[in-house]
């Protein structure tokens, strides 16, 4: 049985308040009325609504909207991006970008000394592509990717990010949806929604460690490179699936 502290937004303090009021289980919270929950000191109506919805999501094992209307950025203007770095985030060794029409572009640095090259190639591609968009939107599962690229890239790339719509979709999904996963990591969320990674045992740290090990030995073998790039691409494909089943999905009223 999952603890009430696993409800997103319920930390130790709120969990203590809920338990003192007799709410020891997710099931009880999921089946309570908002009028009862707001009787707890320190729990307002907005917070109570969120807690109940997120508890219902876990109890009934389903995705629930927290807002009646979600206004996402135009899908046809969106480019999703994912990067891979070393464990210290001092260089980027892979970048994947996918357009709304399904076009995928990837860059890979066989040696860490070529990190600047792939960032520059990505930057040039982005600038060239932007001429085809009215209101280009760049998105990733967190702000991490753009922070690293801005830090390691040129002044022109930083300026491009500052003048474009750059979206942290983890924050957008978390704000607008209740999802019954133990975390809002891309892998557990996309897995719940049906996405299957080709490289099941791979995550960001494993990918980074694998690249760094082989790079230090003189180069990444082709078969290892293919697996690393597949993981990098899977992250982007998983993002599209999550967004299409949440932010870009039609509500019952819109169907």
C-alpha positions as CSV (number, residue, x, y, z in Angstrom):
1,X,0.0,0.0,0.0
2,X,1.4,3.4,-1.0
3,X,1.8,6.1,1.7
4,X,-0.2,9.3,1.5
5,X,3.2,11.1,1.4
6,X,3.6,9.7,-2.1
7,X,0.8,12.0,-3.3
8,X,2.5,14.7,-5.4
9,X,2.4,18.0,-3.4
10,X,2.0,16.3,0.0
11,X,5.2,16.6,1.9
12,X,5.9,15.7,5.5
13,X,4.0,18.7,6.9
14,X,0.8,18.1,4.9
15,X,1.0,14.4,5.5
16,X,1.2,15.0,9.2
17,X,-1.8,17.3,9.0
18,X,-3.8,14.8,7.1
19,X,-3.0,11.9,9.5
20,X,-4.0,14.0,12.5
21,X,-7.3,14.6,10.8
22,X,-7.8,10.9,10.3
23,X,-6.7,10.5,6.7
24,X,-4.3,7.6,6.8
25,X,-4.8,6.1,3.4
26,X,-4.8,7.3,-0.2
27,X,-8.2,5.5,-0.7
28,X,-9.8,7.6,2.1
29,X,-8.5,10.8,0.6
30,X,-9.6,9.8,-2.9
31,X,-13.2,9.2,-1.7
32,X,-13.5,12.3,0.5
33,X,-15.3,15.5,-0.3
34,X,-13.3,18.7,-0.8
35,X,-15.5,20.4,1.8
36,X,-14.2,18.0,4.4
37,X,-10.5,18.4,3.5
38,X,-10.6,22.2,3.7
39,X,-11.6,21.9,7.3
40,X,-8.0,21.0,8.0
41,X,-6.0,24.0,9.1
42,X,-3.5,25.0,6.4
43,X,-5.3,23.2,3.6
44,X,-7.1,25.6,1.2
45,X,-9.6,24.8,-1.5
46,X,-7.0,24.7,-4.3
47,X,-4.7,22.5,-2.4
48,X,-7.5,20.2,-1.3
49,X,-8.7,19.8,-4.9
50,X,-5.2,18.9,-6.0
51,X,-4.6,16.4,-3.2
52,X,-7.9,14.7,-3.9
53,X,-7.4,14.5,-7.6
54,X,-3.9,13.1,-7.2
55,X,-5.1,10.6,-4.6
56,X,-7.8,9.5,-7.0
57,X,-5.2,9.1,-9.8
58,X,-3.2,6.7,-7.6
59,X,-6.3,4.9,-6.2
60,X,-8.0,4.4,-9.6
61,X,-4.7,4.0,-11.5
62,X,-5.5,6.6,-14.2
63,X,-4.4,9.9,-15.5
64,X,-6.6,12.8,-14.4
65,X,-6.7,16.4,-15.5
66,X,-6.4,19.0,-12.8
67,X,-7.7,21.8,-15.0
68,X,-10.8,21.9,-17.3
69,X,-8.9,23.5,-20.1
70,X,-5.2,23.1,-20.9
71,X,-3.8,25.5,-23.5
72,X,-0.6,23.9,-24.8
73,X,1.8,25.6,-27.2
74,X,1.0,25.0,-30.9
75,X,1.9,21.4,-31.6
76,X,3.0,22.1,-35.2
77,X,5.4,24.7,-34.0
78,X,7.1,22.4,-31.5
79,X,10.5,20.8,-31.6
80,X,11.4,18.4,-28.8
81,X,15.0,18.1,-27.7
82,X,17.0,15.7,-25.5
83,X,20.7,15.8,-24.8
84,X,23.2,13.4,-23.2
85,X,26.2,14.6,-21.1
86,X,29.0,13.3,-19.1
87,X,28.3,12.7,-15.4
88,X,29.7,16.1,-14.5
89,X,27.7,17.9,-17.2
90,X,30.9,19.4,-18.6
91,X,30.3,18.4,-22.2
92,X,27.5,17.1,-24.4
93,X,28.1,14.0,-26.4
94,X,24.6,13.4,-28.0
95,X,21.7,15.6,-29.1
96,X,18.3,14.5,-30.5
97,X,15.6,16.7,-31.9
98,X,12.3,15.7,-33.4
99,X,9.8,17.9,-35.3
100,X,6.1,17.6,-35.1
101,X,6.0,15.9,-38.5
102,X,8.1,13.1,-37.1
103,X,11.5,14.2,-38.6
104,X,14.3,13.2,-36.3
105,X,17.8,14.7,-36.3
106,X,20.7,13.4,-34.1
107,X,24.2,14.5,-33.4
108,X,26.9,12.4,-31.8
109,X,30.4,13.2,-30.6
110,X,32.7,10.2,-31.0
111,X,35.2,12.0,-28.7
112,X,34.5,14.4,-26.0
113,X,36.7,16.9,-27.7
114,X,34.1,17.1,-30.5
115,X,31.3,18.2,-28.1
116,X,31.6,21.9,-29.2
117,X,31.3,20.7,-32.8
118,X,27.9,19.0,-32.4
119,X,26.6,21.9,-30.3
120,X,27.6,24.3,-33.2
121,X,26.0,21.9,-35.8
122,X,22.8,21.8,-33.7
123,X,22.8,25.6,-33.3
124,X,23.2,26.1,-37.1
125,X,20.5,23.6,-37.9
126,X,18.2,25.4,-35.4
127,X,18.8,28.8,-36.9
128,X,18.2,27.6,-40.4
129,X,15.1,25.7,-39.4
130,X,13.6,28.7,-37.5
131,X,12.9,30.5,-40.8
132,X,10.2,28.0,-41.5
133,X,8.3,28.7,-38.2
134,X,6.0,31.5,-37.2
135,X,6.4,30.9,-33.5
136,X,9.0,28.2,-32.9
137,X,8.6,26.4,-29.6
138,X,11.5,24.3,-28.1
139,X,10.6,21.8,-25.5
140,X,12.3,19.2,-23.3
141,X,11.3,17.1,-20.3
142,X,13.1,19.5,-18.0
143,X,15.0,22.8,-18.2
144,X,18.3,20.8,-17.7
145,X,18.8,20.4,-21.4
146,X,18.5,24.1,-22.2
147,X,20.6,25.2,-19.2
148,X,23.5,22.9,-20.3
149,X,23.3,24.0,-23.9
150,X,23.1,27.6,-23.0
151,X,26.2,27.2,-20.7
152,X,28.3,25.3,-23.2
153,X,27.0,26.9,-26.4
154,X,27.7,30.3,-28.1
155,X,26.3,33.7,-27.2
156,X,24.1,33.3,-30.4
157,X,22.6,30.1,-29.0
158,X,21.8,31.7,-25.7
159,X,20.2,34.6,-27.4
160,X,18.2,32.2,-29.5
161,X,16.9,30.5,-26.4
162,X,16.1,33.9,-24.8
163,X,14.0,35.0,-27.8
164,X,12.2,31.7,-28.4
165,X,9.6,29.9,-26.4
166,X,11.5,27.3,-24.4
167,X,9.3,24.9,-22.4
168,X,9.9,22.6,-19.5
169,X,7.3,20.0,-20.2
170,X,7.9,18.2,-16.9
171,X,6.6,21.3,-15.1
172,X,3.7,21.7,-17.6
173,X,2.5,18.1,-17.2
174,X,3.0,18.1,-13.5
175,X,1.0,21.3,-13.1
176,X,-1.9,20.1,-15.2
177,X,-2.2,16.4,-14.7
178,X,-2.3,13.8,-11.9
179,X,-0.4,10.6,-12.9
180,X,-0.3,7.6,-10.7
181,X,3.5,7.0,-10.9
182,X,6.0,7.2,-8.0
183,X,7.7,10.0,-9.8
184,X,7.3,12.4,-12.7
185,X,10.5,11.1,-14.4
186,X,10.0,10.7,-18.1
187,X,10.7,6.9,-18.1
188,X,8.0,6.0,-15.5
189,X,5.4,8.4,-16.8
190,X,5.9,7.3,-20.4
191,X,5.9,3.6,-19.4
192,X,2.6,4.0,-17.6
193,X,1.2,5.5,-20.8
194,X,2.5,2.6,-22.9
195,X,5.9,3.6,-24.2
196,X,8.6,0.9,-24.3
197,X,12.2,1.8,-24.4
198,X,14.4,-0.4,-26.7
199,X,17.2,-0.2,-24.1
200,X,15.3,-1.2,-21.0
201,X,18.3,-1.1,-18.6
202,X,19.5,2.3,-19.8
203,X,19.0,5.6,-18.0
204,X,20.9,8.9,-18.1
205,X,23.6,7.8,-15.6
206,X,24.1,4.5,-17.3
207,X,24.4,6.1,-20.7
208,X,26.8,8.7,-19.5
209,X,29.0,6.1,-17.7
210,X,29.0,3.8,-20.7
211,X,30.0,6.7,-23.1
212,X,32.7,7.9,-20.7
213,X,34.2,4.4,-20.2
214,X,34.5,3.7,-23.9
215,X,35.6,7.2,-24.9
216,X,38.5,7.0,-22.3
217,X,39.6,3.8,-24.0
218,X,39.9,5.4,-27.4
219,X,36.5,5.4,-28.9
220,X,32.9,4.2,-28.7
221,X,32.3,0.9,-30.7
222,X,29.5,1.1,-33.4
223,X,27.2,-1.3,-31.5
224,X,27.5,0.7,-28.3
225,X,27.0,4.0,-30.2
226,X,23.8,2.6,-31.7
227,X,22.5,1.7,-28.3
228,X,23.3,5.1,-26.8
229,X,21.7,6.9,-29.7
230,X,18.6,4.7,-29.5
231,X,18.3,5.6,-25.8
232,X,18.7,9.3,-26.7
233,X,16.0,9.0,-29.4
234,X,13.7,7.0,-27.1
235,X,13.6,9.9,-24.7
236,X,12.3,12.2,-27.4
237,X,9.8,9.7,-28.7
238,X,8.6,9.0,-25.2
239,X,8.1,12.8,-24.7
240,X,5.9,13.0,-27.8
241,X,3.8,10.1,-26.5
242,X,3.3,11.7,-23.1
243,X,2.4,15.1,-24.5
244,X,0.0,13.6,-27.1
245,X,-1.8,11.7,-24.3
246,X,-1.9,14.7,-21.9
247,X,-1.4,18.3,-23.0
248,X,-2.4,17.7,-26.6
249,X,-5.2,15.2,-25.9
250,X,-8.7,16.4,-26.3
251,X,-10.9,16.5,-23.2
252,X,-14.2,14.7,-23.1
253,X,-15.9,18.1,-23.6
254,X,-13.8,18.7,-26.7
255,X,-14.4,15.3,-28.3
